[in-house]
Amino acid sequence: MKYDCLIIGAGPAGIFTAVEMLRKGSKKKILMVEKGVSVEKRRCPKAKTKECVNCKPFCHITTGFSGAGAFSDGKLSLSYEVGGDLPTLIGAEKAQETINYTDKIYLEFGADPHVEGLGQEQKVKEIRRRAIKAGLKLVDCPIRHLGTEKAQKIYYDLQEYLLNSGVEIWFSTICKDIIIENGACIGAVFEDSKGGNERTVYASDVVVATGRKGAEWLEKECEKHNILHQPGTVDIGVRVEVRNEILEEVNEVLYESKLIGYPLPFKNKVRTFCQNPGGFVSQENYDNNLAVVNGHSYKDLKSNNTNLAILVSHNFTYPFNQPIEYAQKVGELTNMLANGKILVQRYGDILDGKRTWEKELSQSNVKPTIPDAVAGDITAAMPYRAMTNIINFIKAMDYVVPGFASSETLLYSPELKFYSNRVKMDENLTTSIKGLYCLGDSSGWTRGLMMASAMGVLMGRRLSEKE
Ligand SMILES: Cc1cc2nc3c(=O)[nH]c(=O)nc-3n(C[C@H](O)[C@H](O)[C@H](O)COP(=O)(O)OP(=O)(O)OC[C@H]3O[C@@H](n4cnc5c(N)ncnc54)[C@H](O)[C@@H]3O)c2cc1C
């Protein structure tokens, strides 16, 4: 089987590569291969079962057409300062231009024209003033909120657009290995997602866009085939949940507060991430059975709570430089304490040095939006350095958002973000292997919907130019 362009992974990065190639009038024969199913067939059984049943052979939240985007909150961060390190590769100006362009495609496919975080400059100034006092940096980032339901509709329309335009898509098919011969990538080997039916595909250009869940696999491929790469950063943290009343002002003015700090004594980078006003905390399962916490919000269905992640960046040098493994161990230990579920503890109990009991959760104003989270002791699994960073960051946040450091504030763990294994490439997205391109979250250069989509757009342009 021979194609001009083979795209492995149908997440936003892969999708926008194909979309931009079509928009540029490319006549190339494109094949997309996706481990999961088409977007309209994706179902998370948790809506019925109320608890994660750990779907096999893959989790529908992260796998299938539109990747981790389908069940995401669908918050498009419209600033180059948010969503990854692509700007350090291609420059801030080009990154912003590409984001603006990509945003227009989302609008064409039905995204809400309203943008959160614009037009309230005086109120933003007041929040920033408090942030400065607390030693935190407030990053301005307008947000286009698709909402989970709308995101699925937009990605469905994109899927149909690709199919109707002649892009071939193989679903339920997993890439086992890429083929490198004489220093060039010439194709890849696939099998059905349940195993068996091995197939080899040859292509002039091979784009790997396998997302966060495919990052570990890609790292192994880099090792195996000598694709230049370097260990990146891993984020370990907690998901915090408070009543909407606490974050009301920030939700209303900014929708999402992007705050960054370097709290004492370690001065590591700590930041807020993925804020979901009226949202729900959720569990996500990795293929290796690791259960991690996440959060999302719907456009219409609202809870009484707001959740956000507080993440501590971790880098390693010598003699240990395996950040993914490190974070996994933290996750496994936490999962063990919660019997494979998500662990939840009240902030006040952490300060008091005690675990949280189930009955204590019901005494608070804030009720967990993830019903099967297990009350317990996060500090029994969280490394001291990360825990201290989180506690001190929450104290600083309390200046910006009074009540944030309340004793009833809920902390869920493990919240892990694997951005590791950064594939080495230049500003034209050229890797060390001819014909091989690595995009999106699995490349280590992005960590958000918009940045991954924008990187796809750049890739699409590059591959169209080659005709
Ligand atoms: C619950 C949740 C909520 C989120 N909310 C937001 C948000 O509101 N805003 C935001 O900016 N970001 C959010 N994110 C992050 C965002 O979804 C990702 O950054 C983005 O989807 C990355 O795009 P990608 O194309 O690089 O990878 P992905 O979207 O992960 O897609 C990769 C695809 O590759 C497939 N794949 C993996 N390995 C293989 C293989 N070996 N063979 C074939 N196919 C393979 C996967 O099945 C997947 O479909 C959220 C993520 C989650 C999980």
The ligand as an SDF file (V2000), in Angstrom:
LIG
                    3D

 53 58  0  0  0  0  0  0  0  0999 V2000
  -10.2830   15.3970   29.4250 C   0  0  0  0  0  0  0  0  0  0  0  0
   -9.4120   16.3690   28.6590 C   0  0  0  0  0  0  0  0  0  0  0  0
   -9.7520   17.7070   28.6180 C   0  0  0  0  0  0  0  0  0  0  0  0
   -8.9500   18.6130   27.9030 C   0  0  0  0  0  0  0  0  0  0  0  0
   -9.3550   19.9120   27.7930 N   0  0  0  0  0  0  0  0  0  0  0  0
   -8.6460   20.7740   27.0410 C   0  0  0  0  0  0  0  0  0  0  0  0
   -9.0970   22.0970   26.8270 C   0  0  0  0  0  0  0  0  0  0  0  0
  -10.1800   22.4880   27.2570 O   0  0  0  0  0  0  0  0  0  0  0  0
   -8.3260   22.9400   26.0980 N   0  0  0  0  0  0  0  0  0  0  0  0
   -7.1290   22.5510   25.5540 C   0  0  0  0  0  0  0  0  0  0  0  0
   -6.4720   23.3730   24.9060 O   0  0  0  0  0  0  0  0  0  0  0  0
   -6.6870   21.2890   25.7100 N   0  0  0  0  0  0  0  0  0  0  0  0
   -7.4140   20.3850   26.4350 C   0  0  0  0  0  0  0  0  0  0  0  0
   -6.9820   19.0910   26.5740 N   0  0  0  0  0  0  0  0  0  0  0  0
   -5.7240   18.7110   25.9000 C   0  0  0  0  0  0  0  0  0  0  0  0
   -5.9800   18.5260   24.4080 C   0  0  0  0  0  0  0  0  0  0  0  0
   -7.0650   17.6690   24.2070 O   0  0  0  0  0  0  0  0  0  0  0  0
   -4.7130   17.9860   23.7460 C   0  0  0  0  0  0  0  0  0  0  0  0
   -3.6510   18.8900   23.9840 O   0  0  0  0  0  0  0  0  0  0  0  0
   -4.8800   17.8290   22.2360 C   0  0  0  0  0  0  0  0  0  0  0  0
   -5.9610   16.9750   21.9430 O   0  0  0  0  0  0  0  0  0  0  0  0
   -3.5950   17.2900   21.6100 C   0  0  0  0  0  0  0  0  0  0  0  0
   -3.8030   17.0230   20.2700 O   0  0  0  0  0  0  0  0  0  0  0  0
   -2.9190   15.9210   19.5050 P   0  0  0  0  0  0  0  0  0  0  0  0
   -3.4640   15.8340   18.1420 O   0  0  0  0  0  0  0  0  0  0  0  0
   -1.4960   16.2260   19.6850 O   0  0  0  0  0  0  0  0  0  0  0  0
   -3.1590   14.5440   20.3030 O   0  0  0  0  0  0  0  0  0  0  0  0
   -4.4840   13.7560   20.7000 P   0  0  0  0  0  0  0  0  0  0  0  0
   -5.6570   14.6390   20.7230 O   0  0  0  0  0  0  0  0  0  0  0  0
   -4.1540   13.0050   21.9310 O   0  0  0  0  0  0  0  0  0  0  0  0
   -4.6830   12.7250   19.5030 O   0  0  0  0  0  0  0  0  0  0  0  0
   -3.7850   11.6940   19.2460 C   0  0  0  0  0  0  0  0  0  0  0  0
   -4.5200   10.5550   18.5500 C   0  0  0  0  0  0  0  0  0  0  0  0
   -3.5670    9.5630   18.1820 O   0  0  0  0  0  0  0  0  0  0  0  0
   -4.1250    8.2770   18.3980 C   0  0  0  0  0  0  0  0  0  0  0  0
   -3.0270    7.3320   18.5980 N   0  0  0  0  0  0  0  0  0  0  0  0
   -2.1840    7.2530   19.6580 C   0  0  0  0  0  0  0  0  0  0  0  0
   -1.2770    6.2920   19.4710 N   0  0  0  0  0  0  0  0  0  0  0  0
   -1.5640    5.7270   18.2680 C   0  0  0  0  0  0  0  0  0  0  0  0
   -0.9720    4.6710   17.5280 C   0  0  0  0  0  0  0  0  0  0  0  0
    0.1040    4.0140   17.9580 N   0  0  0  0  0  0  0  0  0  0  0  0
   -1.5390    4.3310   16.3390 N   0  0  0  0  0  0  0  0  0  0  0  0
   -2.6410    4.9990   15.8460 C   0  0  0  0  0  0  0  0  0  0  0  0
   -3.2240    6.0250   16.5150 N   0  0  0  0  0  0  0  0  0  0  0  0
   -2.6840    6.3840   17.7140 C   0  0  0  0  0  0  0  0  0  0  0  0
   -4.9720    8.4560   19.6400 C   0  0  0  0  0  0  0  0  0  0  0  0
   -5.9820    7.4610   19.6960 O   0  0  0  0  0  0  0  0  0  0  0  0
   -5.5370    9.8520   19.4510 C   0  0  0  0  0  0  0  0  0  0  0  0
   -6.7930    9.8370   18.8270 O   0  0  0  0  0  0  0  0  0  0  0  0
   -7.7640   18.1720   27.2680 C   0  0  0  0  0  0  0  0  0  0  0  0
   -7.4020   16.8140   27.3300 C   0  0  0  0  0  0  0  0  0  0  0  0
   -8.2180   15.9120   28.0130 C   0  0  0  0  0  0  0  0  0  0  0  0
   -7.8220   14.4630   28.0490 C   0  0  0  0  0  0  0  0  0  0  0  0
  1  2  1  0
  2  3  1  0
  2 52  2  0
  3  4  2  0
  4  5  1  0
  4 50  1  0
  5  6  2  0
  6  7  1  0
  6 13  1  0
  7  8  2  0
  7  9  1  0
  9 10  1  0
 10 11  2  0
 10 12  1  0
 12 13  2  0
 13 14  1  0
 14 15  1  0
 14 50  1  0
 15 16  1  0
 16 17  1  0
 16 18  1  0
 18 19  1  0
 18 20  1  0
 20 21  1  0
 20 22  1  0
 22 23  1  0
 23 24  1  0
 24 25  2  0
 24 26  1  0
 24 27  1  0
 27 28  1  0
 28 29  2  0
 28 30  1  0
 28 31  1  0
 31 32  1  0
 32 33  1  0
 33 34  1  0
 33 48  1  0
 34 35  1  0
 35 36  1  0
 35 46  1  0
 36 37  1  0
 36 45  1  0
 37 38  2  0
 38 39  1  0
 39 40  1  0
 39 45  2  0
 40 41  1  0
 40 42  2  0
 42 43  1  0
 43 44  2  0
 44 45  1  0
 46 47  1  0
 46 48  1  0
 48 49  1  0
 50 51  2  0
 51 52  1  0
 52 53  1  0
M  END
$$$$
